[in-house]
Amino acid sequence: MSERKKCNAGPGADSAPEGVMERISQKAWRDKIPLSGSFAITHQCNFSCGHCYVPASERRGMRDGKREVQTSEVRRIIEECAAEGCLYLLITGGEPLLREDFAEIWIHAKRQGLLLTLFTNGALISRQTIELLSEWPPQVVEITLYGATERTYEVVTGRPCSCKSVRRGIEMLLEAGIAVRLKSLVSSLNCRELRDMEGIAEELGLKFRMDASICPALDGDMRPLAYRLSAGQAVEAEFSNKARAADWVRFFEGQKELSAVLPENRLYDCGAGVMSFHVDAYGMLQPCLMVRTVRANLAKMSFGDGWRRIAAAMEGKLVPSEWPCGGCECRDICGHCPGFFEMENGSETDPCAYLCEIGRLRLGHIRDLSGQLDKHGKRDCHERSENFVGAVEASV
């Protein structure tokens, strides 16, 4: 078997007997093994989206006079995270395909035995990209749609002909047999094209997900919030597709079961700093993208030493004695995230009013839908609600 095939035998190569991955995840949680992570190998981007969380200054490849991680540093970090037990690694940005050494980084990560996912906006996918990903296949390539028309794409990204470039990139990936998923960051600029973006995915036979959770920039700049939907509009968008709405019901039920077994005193009840991590384009190791107050500089220490420092710091973050989220029935469905709280409010223990409203509205929809599903059974996955479009049109 060739080296490439040893690294990844293709789609489904990561399949395992039922229960195996659950046991691996349980061990990773118990022993604080960094099982999965994300690596933003650049913060630079060929798009110029107003909603982006990357600080404007860093989109030019510099932070406080320091350049982004060099090839040798990226290779070392990848080697060390794999040695510490990482299995799943997301390569992201910025736009990762902007790096001239992208192919070298990708192949090096594959040679470590990592199962890779690529996040890209899709506009820079070329014949060389297809050849690389065909030879060294990802688990999946996720592409963000910013609209369904050229006009909306240009308004959102600030770049002409970007929609055409993205559609061409998606088609090239599919023609090569590379796994693709589509998603959208829904904002005030593209919300009226949500149905059309869903239609693109349906036409291509691809999975689609949406997110409306625009947050402040990582340096505290609040300007991205100007593009955020109201809580009501965001939730109407989420539940405008009945299949997606049913997924929310199932997610809520699963979260209730998960919450019952999680430690009650942990401030962060996710895997950040327990079994997952993020490395930014300057070699800073963090529990996740959102949490920048707990960091380790990998230019000054190994990944293993940095990980243990991060894990210890996160373990010490406990809920305060009087905490409004403690007994809240919406906590399992609001998108509860102390990191998000800190970005928006400056305090990881001060709940974000926007997420609180999101949770309240989601819970209302879930209760209504749960009764309908119990009464009528499974619904057509292509059925959509008219409420979202009406709500958006009424607001503009």
C-alpha positions in Angstrom: 0.0 0.0 0.0 1.3 3.5 -0.9 2.3 6.0 1.8 -0.7 8.1 0.9 -3.1 5.2 1.3 -1.6 4.3 4.6 -2.2 7.8 5.8 -5.8 7.8 4.6 -7.5 5.0 2.7 -10.2 7.5 1.5 -13.7 8.3 2.6 -14.8 6.1 5.5 -11.2 5.3 6.5 -11.9 6.7 9.9 -14.9 4.5 10.5 -14.7 2.3 13.6 -16.9 -0.3 15.3 -19.8 1.1 17.2 -18.8 2.4 20.5 -15.1 2.6 19.8 -15.0 6.4 19.2 -17.1 6.9 22.2 -14.6 5.1 24.4 -11.8 7.0 22.8 -13.5 10.3 23.6 -14.2 9.2 27.1 -10.6 8.4 27.7 -9.5 11.7 26.1 -11.8 13.6 28.4 -10.7 11.6 31.5 -7.0 11.8 30.7 -7.0 15.3 29.1 -5.7 14.1 25.8 -5.9 16.7 23.0 -7.9 14.5 20.7 -9.0 17.2 18.3 -7.9 20.6 17.4 -7.9 23.5 14.9 -5.0 25.3 13.4 -5.5 28.7 11.8 -2.3 28.6 9.6 -3.0 32.2 8.5 -5.3 35.0 9.4 -4.9 36.5 5.9 -7.8 36.3 3.6 -8.7 37.0 -0.1 -12.1 38.3 1.1 -12.8 41.4 3.1 -16.0 40.6 5.1 -17.3 43.1 7.6 -18.5 40.5 10.0 -15.2 38.7 10.3 -13.8 38.1 13.8 -10.2 38.3 12.7 -8.8 41.8 13.6 -8.4 44.0 10.5 -4.7 44.5 11.3 -4.0 40.7 11.3 -5.6 40.1 8.0 -2.4 41.6 6.5 -0.3 38.9 8.2 1.2 40.9 11.0 0.5 41.2 14.8 2.4 43.8 16.8 5.2 43.6 14.3 5.4 39.8 14.3 4.9 37.7 11.3 2.7 34.6 11.2 4.1 31.1 12.0 6.8 30.0 9.5 6.7 26.6 7.8 9.2 25.0 10.2 7.2 26.1 13.2 3.9 24.8 11.7 5.6 21.4 11.0 6.9 21.2 14.5 3.6 22.1 16.1 1.8 19.5 14.0 4.3 16.8 14.9 4.1 17.6 18.6 0.3 17.7 18.8 0.1 14.3 17.0 2.6 12.9 19.5 0.4 14.1 22.4 -2.6 12.1 21.0 -4.3 14.4 18.5 -6.3 12.5 15.9 -8.5 15.1 14.3 -7.1 18.4 13.0 -9.0 21.2 11.3 -6.8 23.3 9.0 -8.4 26.8 8.8 -7.7 30.5 8.5 -8.2 33.2 7.4 -8.0 31.5 4.0 -5.5 28.6 4.4 -5.0 28.3 0.6 -3.3 31.7 0.6 -0.2 30.2 2.1 2.4 29.3 -0.5 3.5 26.3 1.7 -0.1 25.0 2.1 0.7 21.8 0.2 3.8 21.1 2.3 1.9 21.7 5.5 -1.0 19.5 4.4 1.2 16.6 3.3 3.2 16.8 6.5 0.0 16.7 8.6 -1.2 13.7 6.7 2.1 11.9 7.2 1.6 12.3 10.9 -1.6 10.1 10.6 -3.9 13.0 11.3 -7.5 13.0 10.0 -7.8 16.4 8.4 -10.7 18.7 7.7 -10.2 21.9 5.5 -12.2 25.1 6.0 -12.0 27.4 3.0 -14.1 30.0 1.2 -13.6 28.0 -2.0 -12.6 30.9 -4.2 -8.9 29.9 -4.5 -9.4 26.2 -5.3 -7.3 25.4 -8.3 -6.2 22.4 -10.4 -3.2 22.1 -8.1 -5.5 22.1 -5.0 -7.5 19.3 -6.5 -4.5 17.2 -7.3 -3.2 17.7 -3.8 -6.5 16.8 -2.1 -7.0 13.8 -4.4 -3.6 12.4 -3.5 -3.9 13.3 0.2 -7.6 13.3 0.8 -9.3 15.2 3.7 -12.2 13.9 5.7 -14.2 16.7 4.3 -13.8 20.2 2.8 -16.2 22.7 4.3 -17.0 25.8 2.3 -18.9 28.8 3.5 -21.5 30.3 1.3 -22.0 34.1 1.7 -24.9 34.3 -0.7 -26.5 32.8 -3.7 -26.0 35.6 -6.2 -23.0 37.5 -7.4 -24.4 40.8 -6.1 -24.8 39.6 -2.5 -21.4 37.8 -2.6 -19.7 41.1 -3.6 -21.6 43.0 -0.9 -20.5 40.6 1.8 -17.0 39.8 0.7 -16.0 43.0 -0.9 -14.7 41.1 -3.9 -16.1 41.0 -7.5 -16.9 37.7 -9.2 -16.4 35.8 -5.8 -19.6 33.8 -6.2 -18.6 32.5 -9.6 -15.1 31.5 -8.2 -16.7 29.7 -5.2 -19.2 27.7 -7.4 -16.4 26.7 -9.7 -14.3 25.5 -6.7 -17.2 23.4 -5.4 -17.8 21.8 -8.8 -14.1 20.9 -9.1 -14.0 19.2 -5.7 -17.2 17.2 -6.5 -15.9 16.2 -9.9 -12.7 14.9 -8.2 -14.8 12.9 -5.7 -13.7 14.9 -2.7 -16.1 15.1 0.2 -17.7 18.5 0.5 -20.1 20.2 3.0 -21.6 23.6 2.7 -22.5 26.1 5.4 -23.4 29.7 5.7 -22.8 32.5 8.1 -26.2 34.2 7.9 -26.1 38.0 8.4 -28.2 41.0 7.7 -26.6 41.2 4.2 -27.4 37.7 3.0 -30.3 36.4 5.1 -32.9 36.8 2.3 -30.9 34.3 0.2 -30.8 31.6 2.9 -33.4 29.5 1.0 -31.4 29.8 -2.2 -28.2 28.8 -0.4 -30.1 25.7 0.9 -31.3 25.1 -2.6 -27.7 25.1 -3.9 -26.8 22.4 -1.4 -29.9 20.4 -2.3 -29.2 20.6 -6.0 -25.6 19.3 -5.4 -26.7 16.7 -2.9 -24.6 18.2 -0.1 -25.2 18.7 3.6 -25.8 22.3 4.7 -25.8 24.0 8.0 -26.2 27.6 9.0 -25.0 29.8 11.8 -26.0 33.4 12.7 -23.8 33.8 15.8 -21.7 36.8 14.7 -19.3 37.8 17.5 -17.0 40.8 18.1 -13.6 40.7 16.6 -10.9 38.9 18.6 -9.3 42.3 19.5 -12.6 43.6 21.0 -13.8 45.5 17.9 -17.6 45.6 18.0 -18.1 46.6 14.4 -18.9 43.0 13.2 -22.1 43.1 15.3 -23.5 45.6 12.9 -24.1 42.7 10.6 -25.7 40.4 13.2 -29.4 39.4 12.9 -31.6 40.1 15.8 -32.2 37.1 18.1 -35.7 36.8 16.7 -34.5 36.8 13.1 -31.7 34.4 13.9 -34.0 31.8 15.5 -36.6 32.2 12.8 -33.8 31.4 10.2 -32.8 28.4 12.2 -36.3 27.0 12.4 -37.4 28.0 8.9 -36.3 24.6 7.6 -38.3 21.8 9.2 -35.4 19.2 8.9 -33.1 21.7 10.7 -35.8 22.4 13.3 -36.1 18.7 14.0 -32.3 18.5 14.4 -32.6 21.2 17.1 -35.1 19.0 19.0 -32.8 16.0 18.9 -29.8 18.2 19.8 -31.7 19.6 22.8 -32.6 16.1 24.0 -29.0 15.0 23.6 -27.7 18.0 25.5 -30.0 17.3 28.4 -28.5 13.8 28.7 -25.0 15.2 28.4 -25.5 17.9 31.0 -26.7 15.2 33.5 -23.2 13.6 33.5 -21.0 16.7 33.2 -19.3 18.1 36.4 -21.6 20.8 37.7 -18.9 23.1 39.0 -16.9 23.6 35.7 -17.3 27.0 34.1 -16.6 25.6 30.7 -18.7 22.5 30.1 -17.3 21.9 26.6 -14.1 20.1 25.6 -12.0 23.2 25.3 -8.8 22.7 27.2 -9.9 19.2 28.1 -9.8 17.3 24.8 -9.7 20.0 22.2 -7.6 23.0 21.3 -6.9 25.9 18.9 -3.6 27.2 17.6 -3.7 30.6 16.0 -1.6 32.0 13.1 1.0 33.3 15.5 1.7 30.0 17.3 -0.4 30.8 20.3 -2.1 27.7 21.8 -5.6 28.3 23.3 -8.4 26.1 24.6 -10.5 27.3 21.7 -10.8 30.1 19.2 -12.9 32.2 21.6 -10.8 31.9 24.7 -7.7 34.2 24.5 -7.1 34.8 28.2 -5.6 31.3 28.6 -2.7 30.9 26.2 0.6 29.3 25.7 3.3 30.6 23.3 4.5 27.6 21.3 7.5 29.6 20.1 8.8 29.3 23.7 7.6 25.8 24.7 6.6 22.5 23.3 3.0 21.7 22.4 2.9 19.2 25.2 4.0 21.7 27.8 1.6 24.3 26.5 -1.3 21.8 26.5 -0.7 20.8 30.1 -0.6 24.5 31.1 -3.8 25.2 29.2 -5.6 22.1 30.7 -4.6 23.0 34.3 -5.8 26.6 33.8 -9.2 25.5 32.4 -9.7 23.0 35.2 -9.3 25.8 37.7 -12.2 27.8 36.1 -15.2 27.1 38.3 -18.7 28.6 38.3 -19.2 31.4 40.8 -21.3 30.9 43.9 -24.2 32.9 42.5 -24.4 32.4 38.7 -27.5 33.1 36.7 -26.8 30.3 34.2 -26.7 27.6 36.9 -30.4 26.7 37.0 -31.4 28.2 33.7 -33.6 25.9 31.5 -32.2 27.5 28.4 -28.6 26.7 29.1 -28.6 23.6 27.0 -29.9 25.3 23.9 -28.7 29.0 24.0 -25.2 28.4 22.7 -23.9 29.0 26.3 -20.2 29.9 26.0 -18.2 31.8 28.6 -15.7 32.6 25.9 -18.5 34.3 23.9 -19.6 36.1 27.1 -16.1 37.5 27.6 -15.8 38.7 24.0 -19.1 40.5 24.2 -19.3 41.6 27.8 -15.7 41.5 29.0 -16.5 38.8 31.6 -16.7 35.1 31.1 -19.2 34.8 34.0 -21.6 37.5 32.8 -24.2 36.0 30.5 -24.6 37.6 27.1 -28.1 39.0 26.7 -28.1 38.1 23.0 -27.5 34.4 23.7 -30.1 34.5 26.5 -32.7 35.7 24.1 -31.6 33.1 21.5 -32.0 30.4 24.1 -35.5 31.5 25.2 -36.7 31.7 21.6 -35.2 28.3 20.6 -36.7 26.6 23.6 -40.2 28.0 22.6 -39.8 26.6 19.1 -38.5 23.3 20.4 -41.5 22.9 22.7 -43.9 23.7 20.0 -42.2 21.4 17.5 -41.9 18.5 20.0 -45.7 18.5 20.3 -46.2 18.6 16.6 -43.7 15.8 15.9 -45.3 13.7 18.6 -48.7 14.3 17.1 -47.9 14.0 13.4 -44.7 12.1 13.2 -41.8 12.8 10.8 -42.1 15.8 8.5 -40.9 16.3 5.0 -37.3 17.4 5.2 -37.8 20.0 2.4 -40.7 21.7 4.1 -39.9 25.3 5.1 -41.6 28.0 7.1 -42.7 31.3 5.6 -42.2 33.2 8.9 -38.5 33.9 8.4 -38.8 35.6 5.0 -41.7 37.7 6.3 -39.8 38.7 9.4 -36.8 39.8 7.4 -38.8 41.7 4.8 -40.6 43.5 7.6 -37.4 44.7 9.1 -35.8 46.3 6.0 
